Amino acid sequence: MASIGALLATSAARLALRLAARVIRPEPPPDFPVTAMGLHLANPLGLAAGFDRDGALLRALPLCGFGFVEIGTVRLQGATAGPALEHLTRPRAIPVGVNFAGASDGFGADALAEYQAAMRLLAPHADYLTANLSTPRAAMRQREAPWRRAAFVAALCRARDALAEETGRRVPLAVKLPLGAGSPLECERLRAAGLDGVVGVGADRTIIEEVALSLAPVPLISVGGVRSAADIAARLARGAALVQVHRAFTQGGPLSPRRLLAGLDVTARSPPAVSRRAG
């Protein structure tokens, strides 16, 4: 559970964003065009789910310089998704992903039905969907039976394909997972399931590189522990296709994405360091 301090910081950052949106000049940030999950993005920096849970800030967030934004986690309230649908139906300036989850734990039939119902409700209004399987209980269940998660993900991918055939619009599907337990076999199973992307939670750069390599060509979206432009550049260099921030935004303020991208521009233009051996 998030600490009271973190919740207060996020609430203060939301208020600051609402106020800043009235005065921020809509100047484009440094341009780093990238394509991932079939989406064309102005840059690889995104906002992670958890800051804007229901899409209420989707008018203000594009002014900050993000290439994409992920809202949520959205959970069904009966047969609706609460206020999220109202906000998602409004015009928006950048691609928006919707992070969603069911109420049931684990990877059984009840949980699958809840996730599928959420997909059906949210897909028409999202640029991509992220099934949140990163909760502590879900991670614990995965350790008990590693194959169940892959089977669950494969069923979600089939639901995505069925929706695409029914509606004529294919919405990319990612899953959000902790990276600590990643393995080549696990990545192979997820890749074979037909995913469009994996939102991987973890800051270990060695694991990020291993997972990105094992998942390819499925893109890895790296999140967790990103503090600086150097962090972003390092994760992109290790194979991540996109990078999301949360705390760096809540602590850095509405203009922090532009500063991160400006720093990333400097990092990209800097010559590689040359190692020198003593003697």
C-alpha positions as CSV (number, residue, x, y, z in Angstrom):
1,M,0.0,0.0,0.0
2,A,1.3,3.4,-0.8
3,S,2.6,5.5,2.1
4,I,0.6,8.5,3.3
5,G,3.6,10.7,2.3
6,A,3.5,9.4,-1.3
7,L,-0.2,9.9,-1.6
8,L,0.1,13.5,-0.3
9,A,2.9,14.1,-2.8
10,T,0.8,12.8,-5.7
11,S,-2.2,14.8,-4.6
12,A,0.0,18.0,-4.4
13,A,1.4,17.2,-7.9
14,R,-2.0,16.8,-9.4
15,L,-3.0,20.2,-8.0
16,A,0.2,21.8,-9.3
17,L,-0.5,20.3,-12.7
18,R,-4.1,21.7,-12.8
19,L,-2.7,25.2,-11.9
20,A,0.2,25.0,-14.3
21,A,-1.9,23.9,-17.2
22,R,-3.4,27.4,-17.2
23,V,0.0,29.0,-18.0
24,I,2.2,26.3,-19.6
25,R,3.0,27.4,-23.2
26,P,2.3,24.5,-25.6
27,E,5.9,24.4,-27.0
28,P,7.0,21.0,-28.3
29,P,9.7,19.2,-26.3
30,P,12.8,17.8,-28.0
31,D,11.7,15.4,-30.7
32,F,12.6,11.7,-30.4
33,P,10.1,10.0,-32.6
34,V,9.6,6.3,-31.9
35,T,7.2,3.5,-32.9
36,A,6.2,0.8,-30.5
37,M,3.2,-1.5,-30.3
38,G,2.1,0.0,-33.7
39,L,1.8,3.5,-32.1
40,H,3.8,6.5,-33.5
41,L,5.0,8.6,-30.5
42,A,6.7,11.9,-30.5
43,N,9.1,10.6,-27.8
44,P,9.7,7.5,-25.7
45,L,8.9,9.1,-22.3
46,G,5.5,8.3,-20.8
47,L,3.6,8.7,-17.6
48,A,3.0,5.5,-15.6
49,A,-0.4,4.5,-14.3
50,G,-1.2,5.6,-10.8
51,F,-0.9,9.4,-11.2
52,D,-4.1,10.0,-13.2
53,R,-6.3,7.1,-12.2
54,D,-9.4,8.0,-14.1
55,G,-8.3,10.3,-16.9
56,A,-9.3,13.5,-15.3
57,L,-6.0,15.1,-16.2
58,L,-5.8,14.1,-19.8
59,R,-6.2,17.7,-21.1
60,A,-3.3,19.0,-19.0
61,L,-0.8,16.1,-19.2
62,P,0.0,16.5,-22.9
63,L,1.3,20.1,-22.2
64,C,4.0,18.6,-20.0
65,G,5.8,17.0,-23.0
66,F,5.1,13.3,-22.6
67,G,5.0,11.1,-25.7
68,F,2.2,9.0,-24.2
69,V,0.2,8.7,-20.9
70,E,-1.1,5.6,-19.1
71,I,-4.1,6.1,-16.8
72,G,-5.5,3.8,-14.2
73,T,-5.5,1.3,-12.7
74,V,-9.2,1.2,-13.8
75,R,-11.4,-1.5,-12.3
76,L,-15.0,-2.2,-13.2
77,Q,-17.7,-0.8,-11.0
78,G,-20.5,-3.1,-11.7
79,A,-20.9,-2.9,-15.5
80,T,-19.1,0.5,-15.8
81,A,-15.6,1.9,-15.4
82,G,-16.7,4.9,-13.3
83,P,-15.6,8.3,-14.6
84,A,-12.8,7.0,-16.7
85,L,-15.0,6.4,-19.7
86,E,-16.3,9.9,-19.6
87,H,-12.8,11.4,-19.7
88,L,-11.5,8.9,-22.4
89,T,-14.2,9.9,-24.8
90,R,-12.9,13.5,-25.0
91,P,-10.4,14.5,-27.7
92,R,-6.8,14.2,-26.7
93,A,-3.4,15.3,-28.0
94,I,-1.2,12.2,-27.4
95,P,-1.8,8.4,-27.3
96,V,-3.4,7.2,-24.1
97,G,-3.1,3.7,-22.6
98,V,-5.5,2.3,-20.0
99,N,-4.1,0.2,-17.2
100,F,-6.9,-2.1,-16.0
101,A,-7.4,-5.0,-13.5
102,G,-10.1,-7.3,-12.1
103,A,-11.2,-7.6,-8.6
104,S,-10.3,-11.3,-8.2
105,D,-6.8,-12.5,-7.4
106,G,-4.9,-15.1,-9.4
107,F,-5.4,-16.4,-12.9
108,G,-8.6,-18.4,-12.6
109,A,-11.9,-18.3,-14.6
110,D,-13.4,-15.5,-12.5
111,A,-10.4,-13.2,-12.9
112,L,-10.3,-13.9,-16.6
113,A,-13.9,-13.0,-17.0
114,E,-13.4,-9.7,-15.2
115,Y,-10.3,-8.8,-17.3
116,Q,-12.2,-9.7,-20.5
117,A,-15.2,-7.6,-19.5
118,A,-12.9,-4.6,-18.8
119,M,-11.2,-5.0,-22.1
120,R,-14.5,-5.0,-23.9
121,L,-15.6,-1.8,-22.1
122,L,-12.3,0.1,-22.4
123,A,-10.9,-0.9,-25.8
124,P,-13.0,1.4,-27.9
125,H,-11.6,4.4,-26.0
126,A,-7.9,3.5,-25.6
127,D,-4.9,3.7,-27.8
128,Y,-3.5,0.6,-26.0
129,L,-4.5,-1.5,-23.0
130,T,-2.3,-2.7,-20.1
131,A,-3.5,-5.7,-18.1
132,N,-2.1,-5.1,-14.6
133,L,-0.6,-8.4,-13.3
134,S,2.0,-6.7,-11.1
135,T,0.1,-6.8,-7.8
136,P,1.9,-8.6,-4.9
137,R,-0.7,-11.4,-4.8
138,A,-0.5,-12.0,-8.5
139,A,3.3,-12.2,-8.3
140,M,3.0,-14.7,-5.5
141,R,0.6,-16.9,-7.4
142,Q,2.9,-16.7,-10.4
143,R,5.8,-18.2,-8.4
144,E,3.5,-21.0,-7.3
145,A,2.6,-22.0,-10.9
146,P,4.7,-20.2,-13.6
147,W,2.7,-21.5,-16.5
148,R,-0.6,-20.1,-15.4
149,R,0.2,-16.5,-16.1
150,A,1.3,-17.3,-19.6
151,A,-2.0,-19.2,-20.2
152,F,-3.9,-16.3,-18.7
153,V,-2.1,-13.8,-21.0
154,A,-2.8,-16.0,-24.0
155,A,-6.5,-15.9,-23.2
156,L,-6.4,-12.1,-23.0
157,C,-4.7,-12.0,-26.4
158,R,-7.4,-14.1,-27.9
159,A,-10.0,-11.8,-26.4
160,R,-8.1,-8.8,-28.0
161,D,-8.2,-10.5,-31.4
162,A,-11.9,-11.4,-31.0
163,L,-12.7,-7.7,-30.2
164,A,-10.6,-6.6,-33.2
165,E,-12.6,-8.9,-35.5
166,E,-15.8,-7.7,-34.1
167,T,-15.2,-4.0,-34.1
168,G,-12.7,-3.7,-37.0
169,R,-10.2,-1.9,-34.7
170,R,-7.2,-3.7,-33.2
171,V,-6.1,-2.2,-29.8
172,P,-2.6,-3.2,-28.7
173,L,-2.4,-5.2,-25.5
174,A,0.4,-5.1,-23.0
175,V,0.7,-6.6,-19.5
176,K,2.4,-5.1,-16.5
177,L,4.7,-7.4,-14.6
178,P,7.5,-7.3,-12.1
179,L,10.8,-8.0,-13.8
180,G,12.6,-9.7,-10.8
181,A,11.4,-13.2,-11.7
182,G,12.0,-12.8,-15.5
183,S,13.5,-15.7,-17.3
184,P,14.1,-16.6,-21.0
185,L,11.4,-19.3,-20.7
186,E,8.9,-16.9,-19.2
187,C,9.6,-14.3,-21.9
188,E,9.3,-16.9,-24.6
189,R,5.9,-17.9,-23.2
190,L,4.7,-14.3,-23.2
191,R,6.0,-13.6,-26.7
192,A,4.3,-16.8,-28.0
193,A,1.0,-15.6,-26.3
194,G,0.8,-12.8,-28.9
195,L,1.4,-9.8,-26.6
196,D,2.0,-6.3,-28.1
197,G,4.2,-5.1,-25.2
198,V,5.3,-5.7,-21.6
199,V,5.4,-3.0,-19.0
200,G,8.2,-4.2,-16.8
201,V,8.5,-3.0,-13.2
202,G,12.1,-2.9,-12.0
203,A,15.3,-0.9,-11.9
204,D,18.0,-3.5,-12.4
205,R,19.6,-2.6,-15.7
206,T,21.0,-6.1,-16.2
207,I,17.6,-7.7,-15.9
208,I,16.1,-5.0,-18.1
209,E,18.6,-5.9,-20.8
210,E,18.0,-9.6,-20.4
211,V,14.2,-9.3,-20.6
212,A,14.3,-6.9,-23.5
213,L,16.5,-9.3,-25.4
214,S,14.4,-12.3,-24.6
215,L,11.1,-10.5,-25.4
216,A,12.2,-9.1,-28.8
217,P,10.5,-8.2,-31.0
218,V,7.8,-7.6,-28.4
219,P,8.7,-4.1,-26.9
220,L,9.6,-3.6,-23.3
221,I,8.3,-0.5,-21.5
222,S,10.5,0.1,-18.5
223,V,9.2,1.6,-15.3
224,G,10.3,1.9,-11.8
225,G,13.2,3.9,-10.2
226,V,13.6,6.4,-13.1
227,R,15.1,9.6,-11.7
228,S,17.0,11.3,-14.5
229,A,17.7,11.7,-18.2
230,A,20.7,9.4,-17.7
231,D,18.4,6.7,-16.3
232,I,16.1,7.0,-19.3
233,A,19.1,6.9,-21.7
234,A,20.5,3.8,-19.9
235,R,17.3,1.9,-20.2
236,L,16.8,2.7,-23.8
237,A,20.4,1.6,-24.4
238,R,19.7,-1.7,-22.6
239,G,16.9,-2.4,-25.1
240,A,13.7,-0.8,-23.6
241,A,11.5,0.7,-26.3
242,L,9.8,3.2,-24.0
243,V,10.3,4.4,-20.5
244,Q,7.7,5.6,-18.0
245,V,8.1,7.8,-14.9
246,H,5.9,8.4,-11.9
247,R,7.8,9.7,-8.8
248,A,10.2,11.8,-11.0
249,F,7.1,13.6,-12.2
250,T,5.3,14.0,-8.8
251,Q,8.6,15.3,-7.3
252,G,9.8,17.3,-10.3
253,G,6.6,19.1,-11.2
254,P,4.7,19.7,-14.5
255,L,7.8,20.8,-16.5
256,S,10.0,17.9,-15.4
257,P,9.2,15.8,-18.6
258,R,10.6,18.6,-20.8
259,R,13.7,18.8,-18.6
260,L,14.2,15.1,-18.8
261,L,13.8,15.1,-22.6
262,A,16.2,18.1,-22.9
263,G,18.7,16.1,-20.8
264,L,18.1,13.1,-22.9
265,D,18.9,15.2,-26.0
266,V,22.2,16.2,-24.4
267,T,22.9,12.6,-23.5
268,A,22.2,11.4,-27.0
269,R,24.5,14.0,-28.5
270,S,27.4,13.4,-26.1
271,P,30.3,11.3,-27.3
272,P,30.7,7.9,-25.6
273,A,33.1,7.9,-22.6
274,V,36.5,6.5,-23.4
275,S,37.9,4.2,-20.8
276,R,41.6,4.6,-19.9
277,R,43.8,1.9,-18.4
278,A,46.4,2.9,-15.9
279,G,50.0,2.5,-17.0
